[in-house]
Amino acid sequence: MTDLETRRLGRSEMKVKALGLGGGHLAGPEQSDDVAIALIRGAIERGINFVDTSPDYGLSERRIGMALAGGWRDRTYLQTKVGSHPKYMRDWSKKATAWSLENSFKTLQVDYVDSVLIHGPRHDIEAPLGECFEVMLDWKDKGRIGAVGVGVRQPEFHQRAIAAGADIVLSFLNYTLLDQTLAEETIPFAIEHDVGVIIGSPLANSLLAGPEPIQTEVGIHDEDGKVIPAAVGSYLDPAAFPPAHAMWKWCHDRGLNIRDLAMQFAMHAPVQGKGIVLTGAANLAEFEEVYAAATTPVAEEVWSGFEAEFGVRV
């Protein structure tokens, strides 16, 4: 195993380990509070110093607040989001934004959060960058937030947010073995402007997690019948299954785990030391598997064979 690299998350100036913990799998009854707390604290003990959550993730904020009590908060950077609380879902008004921030801070049991992102605007970035972003910048000026940004997939949204003053952009499902479009526009633009990049869903929402991918009959489609941007490349995208299964089988036939290649690929994204990989887990055992994959290099001969078959390698 290799040690996790410490990276500077762009002009946010956060000094963050290259792998962060996402809180999306801490949402509900699939685990107890004790299991969630053990996961968060176990990850921090492993050296993880960036924890991400959102009011959209059910019990995640509350459980992270519980886990960071008693001095643990001092050992990690903390990030949450606005615009996705069920009470004010995609309401970008000043009132909704201020309420969401106050509610998240109370739930997390903190008076300061290192970064806050606008969460998942679907069809328009201008409205979120209006009153919502103004409130976030005001809280930043007052010292309650360290950095601000946006969490969304569309590169044009990333670029507009960066132009408006975002310190961080988070994307997901588009720097994986299945899709590298994040590197085409967003990563170069972010690096040029010294903006931190957070790469989410390196395992393609379980398609590259290790078990054999199972094709789902369920998709999330817009009114035109197309898979919505947030689901493209995930298990909810029928087009993602064939290449994911082919990659899994190639690895399985050689006694390899596709998770190892997927994590190493994401960890080597061309972010020039200004970006990190964010991965979620439901318990400490799952986190340990991902941590091992992120810190164990894949042999050159494996990458050579994989590249010859699929055209992708670190």
C-alpha positions, 0 to 999 in steps of 0.5 A: 500500500502507498500513503494517501497524498495530501493535496491543496484543494485549489484556492480553498487552501484546504490541505486534504487527503486525496481520498475523502468520505462521502455521506450519501450512504448514511441516509437511512435504516440500512445501518444503525447510528453506531455503525455510521459513527464507527465508519466516520471515526474509523475513516478519520483514524485511517487519515481521512480528513474530508467528510461530505454530506447533504441535507438530501442524504436523510440521516447523514448530517445528524449522524456525522454531527454525532460522530464529530462530537467530542473533538473529532470535528477538529480532525477533519474538513467538513462539507455540506450543501444547499438547495436539496433539503426536502423542505426547500428542494431546489428552492434557490431563494434567500429565505430557503438558503439561509434556512437550509444553512442554519438547519444543517449547522444545527444538525451537524452541531457546528458553527462553522463548515469548511465548504458548502456547495450548491447541490444539483441544479438540473436545468439552470445555473443562473438562478442558483448563482443568484440569491442562493450564492449571494447568501453563501458568499455572505456567510463566507464573508462573515467567517461561517463558511470557508469555501463555496462551490457547486455540485453538479455534472454539466461542465457549462455549469461548472464554468459559470460557477467558477466565473461567479467565484466558486472555490470548488466544483464537485462532479460525479460519474464522469471520471470513471473507467466508463466515462472521462468527460470531466477531464475534457472541459471542467478539470482544465478550466478549474486548474486554470482558475485554481479551483478545487475539483472533487470527483464523486462516484468513482465506482459508478454507483456500484457498477465498478464496486466489485460484485458482478453488475446487474442490469436494472430495468429502472431508469430516471428519464426526462420528458423526452425519454432520455436518462437525466444527467444525474443518472447517466453512467450509473446503474440507472443508465441501461447504456452503462451496463454492457461496458461495465459488465465487460470490464468486470468479466475481464477482471474476473477472468484474470482473478482481479477486482474491478474495484481496484482498477476503478479506484486507482484510475480515479486517484490518478485523475489529471487534477495536478494536486488540486482535486480529490476523490470522494467515495461513500460507504455504508459501514467501516468494512466497505470503507476499508475495501475502498481504502485498500483499493485506493492505496494499492497500485495496479501492476503495469501489465494489468493496465497494459492488458486493460488498455488494449481491451478497453482503451483506458488506463492510468 
